[in-house]
Amino acid sequence: MMQLVPPKSRRSPRILTQGTRAYYHVVSRVVDRSFRLTDVDKEVFRGLLRRVAEFCGVQVLTYAILDNHFHLLVEVPASPGEPDDEELRRRARLLYGDERKGQPLSFFRIDRALAAGGDIRQRMRALLIGRMGSLPMFVKILKQRFSIIYNRKHDRLGTLWEDRFHSVLVEDASSALTAVAAYIDLNAVRAGIVRDPKDYRFSGYGEAAGTRRGFRRFPLFVRLAEEHVESIEEIAALYRRRLFLSGSNPGKGGTVSKEAMERMLRQDGALTRSESLYCRLRYMTQGAIIGSKAFIEEWVAQNKSTYFPKRPKRPKPFVLSESESPLCSLR
């Protein structure tokens, strides 16, 4: 696998394509590379990742969230298209639905601007669509919004991320995509956290292994199925063999265990029924409540005041006057 390395400079220009579907490997690290992200933080990041990706129209093929950095393999569309107002409202609610009315950009403000019509509507549409179908904007929104959530939770100030994110353009071919995806899904193995990539829940492969019919919905396998005649199950087995072959090579960091490698070879790359069940149960037992939707909703309603207390009201932020605010025309 060949790669193009840009010449060293103070700040190399980012390699981006225009007018065509493109794939990128994205990496960003926590400031000082300190190990700050807990399992709860990673779960919050993963949920935000899904919402931001859907808002921006970006597809996350796989990912890995570690204690001090994250990796993403993403597909960026050729263009954001021209979503209608209802689609814009749906996406905006995903990202801004919980924001207060006083925020510079909130669902309340977006909905009101779209309903106003005329120039205000067109300006809001241009603002939202300008945030879609763009790799830099996708990562910017993801990192900024997670920083706000993290700082509020941990009562801290200042930047959370180290410098700008790093991205590499990946060829639109199964061989290149599989090689990069395997590198990402093996991160927890290299870090010595697990000895089998399926056992790390904060990765694309680990998440897919831990959910029912996860491999059938795993975006990477769906994408690979576009080029191959094999079924999703066969693609999953081939990919698992690729993971183990890559993860067994000695080098910097940990490797997959000898026992897991032997088991994988005996099973020809497939997960057994018991292994799949174990992965699903692992996800379930790491939650708070197990049961039907009605059971969980009833429990939450009865214990809301104890386990989900209201946050104290924060002081209102300083805002510009109507005449000084650049968004006054959207009110």
C-alpha positions as CSV (number, residue, x, y, z in Angstrom):
1,M,0.0,0.0,0.0
2,M,1.5,3.3,-1.1
3,Q,1.0,6.7,0.4
4,L,1.8,10.3,-0.5
5,V,3.5,12.3,2.2
6,P,3.3,16.1,1.8
7,P,6.5,18.1,2.1
8,K,7.3,19.3,5.6
9,S,6.1,22.8,6.3
10,R,4.8,24.9,9.1
11,R,1.2,24.0,8.2
12,S,0.6,21.8,5.2
13,P,-2.6,22.4,3.3
14,R,-5.3,19.8,3.8
15,I,-5.8,17.4,0.9
16,L,-9.5,17.5,0.0
17,T,-11.4,16.4,-3.1
18,Q,-14.2,18.4,-4.7
19,G,-17.3,17.1,-6.6
20,T,-16.8,13.4,-5.9
21,R,-17.3,11.0,-3.0
22,A,-14.2,10.7,-0.9
23,Y,-12.8,8.7,2.1
24,Y,-10.6,10.0,4.8
25,H,-8.7,8.7,7.8
26,V,-9.1,11.3,10.6
27,V,-7.1,11.5,13.8
28,S,-7.2,14.0,16.7
29,R,-5.5,13.9,20.0
30,V,-6.3,15.3,23.5
31,V,-4.2,18.3,24.5
32,D,-0.8,17.2,26.0
33,R,-1.9,13.7,24.9
34,S,-3.1,13.2,28.4
35,F,-5.4,10.2,29.2
36,R,-8.5,12.1,30.0
37,L,-11.4,10.2,28.4
38,T,-13.3,7.8,30.7
39,D,-15.7,5.1,29.4
40,V,-18.6,7.4,30.1
41,D,-16.9,10.2,28.1
42,K,-16.3,7.8,25.2
43,E,-20.0,6.8,25.2
44,V,-21.0,10.4,25.1
45,F,-18.5,11.0,22.3
46,R,-19.9,8.1,20.3
47,G,-23.5,9.3,20.6
48,L,-22.4,12.8,19.5
49,L,-20.4,11.3,16.6
50,R,-23.6,9.6,15.3
51,R,-25.6,12.8,15.5
52,V,-23.0,15.1,14.0
53,A,-22.4,12.6,11.1
54,E,-26.1,12.4,10.3
55,F,-26.4,16.2,10.4
56,C,-23.5,16.7,8.1
57,G,-24.4,13.8,5.8
58,V,-21.1,12.0,6.5
59,Q,-20.9,8.2,6.9
60,V,-18.6,6.8,9.6
61,L,-17.3,3.5,8.2
62,T,-15.5,2.6,11.4
63,Y,-13.9,4.4,14.4
64,A,-11.8,3.9,17.6
65,I,-12.1,6.1,20.7
66,L,-9.1,5.8,23.0
67,D,-8.3,7.5,26.3
68,N,-6.4,10.3,24.6
69,H,-7.3,10.3,20.9
70,F,-9.7,9.1,18.3
71,H,-9.6,7.6,14.8
72,L,-12.3,7.8,12.2
73,L,-12.7,6.4,8.7
74,V,-15.4,8.5,7.0
75,E,-17.1,8.8,3.7
76,V,-17.9,12.4,2.6
77,P,-20.4,12.8,-0.2
78,A,-19.8,14.6,-3.4
79,S,-22.1,17.5,-2.3
80,P,-24.6,18.1,0.5
81,G,-27.4,18.3,-2.0
82,E,-30.5,20.4,-1.5
83,P,-32.5,19.0,1.4
84,D,-35.9,20.5,1.9
85,D,-36.9,22.5,4.9
86,E,-38.4,19.4,6.8
87,E,-35.1,17.5,6.3
88,L,-33.2,20.5,7.5
89,R,-35.4,20.6,10.6
90,R,-34.9,16.9,11.2
91,R,-31.1,17.2,11.1
92,A,-31.1,20.4,13.1
93,R,-33.2,18.8,15.9
94,L,-30.6,15.9,16.1
95,L,-27.8,18.4,16.8
96,Y,-29.4,21.4,18.3
97,G,-32.7,20.0,19.8
98,D,-31.6,20.4,23.4
99,E,-30.1,23.8,23.2
100,R,-31.7,26.8,24.9
101,K,-33.4,29.5,23.0
102,G,-30.7,32.0,24.0
103,Q,-27.9,30.1,22.2
104,P,-26.5,31.7,19.0
105,L,-27.8,28.8,17.0
106,S,-30.5,26.5,18.3
107,F,-33.4,24.5,16.9
108,F,-35.8,27.2,18.1
109,R,-33.9,29.9,16.1
110,I,-33.5,27.6,13.0
111,D,-37.2,26.6,13.0
112,R,-38.3,30.2,13.3
113,A,-36.0,31.3,10.5
114,L,-37.2,28.6,8.1
115,A,-40.8,29.5,8.9
116,A,-40.2,33.2,8.3
117,G,-39.6,32.7,4.6
118,G,-38.0,35.1,2.3
119,D,-34.4,36.3,2.7
120,I,-34.2,35.1,6.4
121,R,-35.2,31.5,5.3
122,Q,-32.6,31.5,2.5
123,R,-29.8,32.7,4.8
124,M,-30.6,30.0,7.3
125,R,-30.7,27.3,4.6
126,A,-27.4,28.5,3.3
127,L,-25.9,28.5,6.8
128,L,-27.1,24.9,7.5
129,I,-26.2,23.4,4.1
130,G,-22.8,25.1,4.4
131,R,-22.2,22.9,7.4
132,M,-23.0,19.7,5.5
133,G,-21.0,17.5,3.2
134,S,-17.7,19.0,4.4
135,L,-14.9,17.1,6.3
136,P,-13.4,20.2,8.1
137,M,-16.9,21.3,9.2
138,F,-17.9,17.8,10.4
139,V,-14.7,17.5,12.5
140,K,-15.0,21.1,13.7
141,I,-18.6,20.6,15.0
142,L,-17.8,17.3,16.5
143,K,-14.7,18.5,18.5
144,Q,-16.2,21.8,19.5
145,R,-19.5,20.4,20.8
146,F,-17.8,17.6,22.6
147,S,-15.4,20.1,24.2
148,I,-18.4,22.0,25.6
149,I,-20.0,18.8,27.0
150,Y,-16.7,17.6,28.5
151,N,-15.8,20.9,30.1
152,R,-19.2,21.3,31.6
153,K,-19.1,17.8,33.1
154,H,-15.6,18.1,34.4
155,D,-15.8,21.7,35.5
156,R,-12.8,22.8,33.4
157,L,-12.0,25.6,31.0
158,G,-9.8,25.8,27.9
159,T,-9.1,23.7,24.9
160,L,-9.5,19.9,25.0
161,W,-7.9,19.0,21.7
162,E,-4.3,19.3,20.6
163,D,-3.9,21.5,17.5
164,R,-6.0,20.8,14.4
165,F,-7.0,17.3,13.3
166,H,-4.9,15.2,11.0
167,S,-6.5,13.7,7.9
168,V,-5.4,11.4,5.1
169,L,-7.2,10.9,1.8
170,V,-7.9,7.2,1.2
171,E,-8.4,5.6,-2.2
172,D,-12.0,4.6,-3.0
173,A,-11.0,0.9,-3.3
174,S,-11.8,-2.1,-1.0
175,S,-8.1,-2.9,-0.5
176,A,-7.2,0.6,0.8
177,L,-10.4,1.0,2.9
178,T,-9.9,-2.4,4.5
179,A,-6.2,-1.7,5.3
180,V,-7.1,1.6,7.0
181,A,-10.1,0.2,8.8
182,A,-8.1,-2.7,10.2
183,Y,-5.5,-0.3,11.5
184,I,-8.2,1.7,13.3
185,D,-10.0,-1.4,14.7
186,L,-6.7,-2.7,16.0
187,N,-5.9,0.4,18.0
188,A,-7.1,-1.1,21.3
189,V,-5.0,-4.2,20.6
190,R,-1.9,-2.1,19.9
191,A,-2.5,-0.1,23.1
192,G,-2.6,-3.4,25.1
193,I,-6.2,-2.9,26.2
194,V,-7.6,-6.1,24.7
195,R,-6.1,-9.1,22.9
196,D,-9.0,-9.6,20.5
197,P,-10.4,-6.5,18.5
198,K,-14.0,-7.7,19.1
199,D,-13.6,-7.1,22.8
200,Y,-13.1,-3.3,22.6
201,R,-16.5,-1.8,22.7
202,F,-15.5,1.8,21.6
203,S,-14.5,0.8,18.1
204,G,-16.6,0.2,15.0
205,Y,-15.8,-3.5,14.8
206,G,-16.3,-4.0,18.6
207,E,-19.6,-2.2,18.5
208,A,-20.8,-4.3,15.5
209,A,-19.8,-7.5,17.2
210,G,-21.7,-6.6,20.3
211,T,-25.1,-5.8,18.7
212,R,-27.6,-8.1,17.2
213,R,-27.2,-8.2,13.4
214,G,-24.5,-5.6,13.9
215,F,-22.3,-6.9,11.1
216,R,-25.2,-6.6,8.6
217,R,-25.4,-2.9,9.5
218,F,-21.7,-2.2,10.0
219,P,-21.1,0.6,7.5
220,L,-17.7,-0.7,6.5
221,F,-19.1,-4.1,5.5
222,V,-22.1,-2.5,3.7
223,R,-19.6,-0.4,1.7
224,L,-17.4,-3.5,0.9
225,A,-20.5,-5.4,-0.2
226,E,-21.0,-2.8,-3.0
227,E,-17.9,-4.2,-4.8
228,H,-18.0,-7.9,-3.9
229,V,-20.3,-10.8,-4.6
230,E,-19.7,-12.2,-1.1
231,S,-22.4,-12.0,1.5
232,I,-22.0,-9.8,4.6
233,E,-21.2,-12.9,6.7
234,E,-18.4,-13.9,4.3
235,I,-17.0,-10.3,4.2
236,A,-17.1,-10.3,8.1
237,A,-15.1,-13.5,8.2
238,L,-12.6,-12.2,5.6
239,Y,-12.2,-9.0,7.6
240,R,-11.7,-10.8,10.9
241,R,-8.9,-12.8,9.3
242,R,-7.4,-9.6,8.0
243,L,-7.5,-8.1,11.5
244,F,-5.8,-11.1,13.0
245,L,-3.1,-11.3,10.4
246,S,-2.4,-7.6,10.8
247,G,-2.7,-7.7,14.6
248,S,-0.4,-10.7,15.1
249,N,2.7,-9.0,13.5
250,P,5.2,-8.0,16.2
251,G,6.0,-4.4,16.5
252,K,5.2,-1.4,18.7
253,G,2.4,-2.2,21.1
254,G,0.5,-5.3,21.8
255,T,-0.7,-8.1,19.5
256,V,-3.6,-10.4,19.4
257,S,-3.3,-13.4,21.7
258,K,-2.1,-16.8,20.4
259,E,-5.2,-18.4,21.7
260,A,-7.5,-16.0,19.9
261,M,-5.5,-16.5,16.7
262,E,-5.8,-20.3,16.9
263,R,-9.5,-20.0,17.7
264,M,-10.0,-17.7,14.7
265,L,-8.2,-20.1,12.4
266,R,-10.4,-23.0,13.5
267,Q,-13.5,-20.9,12.9
268,D,-12.2,-19.6,9.6
269,G,-12.8,-16.0,10.6
270,A,-16.4,-16.4,11.8
271,L,-17.7,-15.6,15.3
272,T,-19.4,-18.5,17.0
273,R,-22.9,-18.2,18.3
274,S,-21.6,-18.2,21.9
275,E,-19.0,-15.5,21.1
276,S,-21.7,-13.3,19.5
277,L,-24.0,-13.8,22.5
278,Y,-21.1,-13.0,24.9
279,C,-20.4,-9.7,23.0
280,R,-24.1,-8.7,23.2
281,L,-24.4,-9.6,26.9
282,R,-21.2,-7.6,27.6
283,Y,-22.9,-4.5,26.2
284,M,-26.1,-5.2,28.1
285,T,-24.4,-5.8,31.5
286,Q,-22.4,-2.6,31.2
287,G,-25.7,-0.6,31.1
288,A,-27.8,0.5,34.0
289,I,-31.1,-1.3,33.4
290,I,-32.0,-4.4,31.4
291,G,-35.6,-5.0,30.4
292,S,-38.4,-4.0,28.0
293,K,-38.8,-0.4,26.9
294,A,-42.0,-0.1,28.9
295,F,-40.2,-1.4,32.1
296,I,-37.3,1.0,31.7
297,E,-39.5,4.0,31.0
298,E,-41.7,3.2,34.0
299,W,-38.6,2.9,36.3
300,V,-37.1,6.2,35.0
301,A,-40.5,8.0,35.6
302,Q,-40.7,6.7,39.1
303,N,-37.0,7.5,40.0
304,K,-36.4,10.6,37.9
305,S,-35.9,12.9,40.8
306,T,-33.4,10.6,42.6
307,Y,-31.2,9.5,39.7
308,F,-31.8,12.3,37.2
309,P,-31.9,15.5,39.3
310,K,-32.3,18.8,37.5
311,R,-29.2,20.8,36.9
312,P,-28.9,24.1,38.7
313,K,-29.6,27.0,36.4
314,R,-26.5,28.6,35.0
315,P,-26.2,32.4,34.9
316,K,-27.3,33.8,31.6
317,P,-24.4,34.5,29.3
318,F,-23.6,38.1,28.2
319,V,-25.2,38.8,24.8
320,L,-24.9,41.7,22.4
321,S,-27.8,44.1,22.0
322,E,-30.2,43.8,19.1
323,S,-28.3,46.4,17.1
324,E,-24.9,44.8,17.7
325,S,-25.8,41.2,17.1
326,P,-25.1,39.8,13.6
327,L,-28.0,37.4,14.1
328,C,-30.6,40.0,15.0
329,S,-32.3,39.7,11.6
330,L,-33.0,36.0,12.4
331,R,-35.1,36.8,15.5
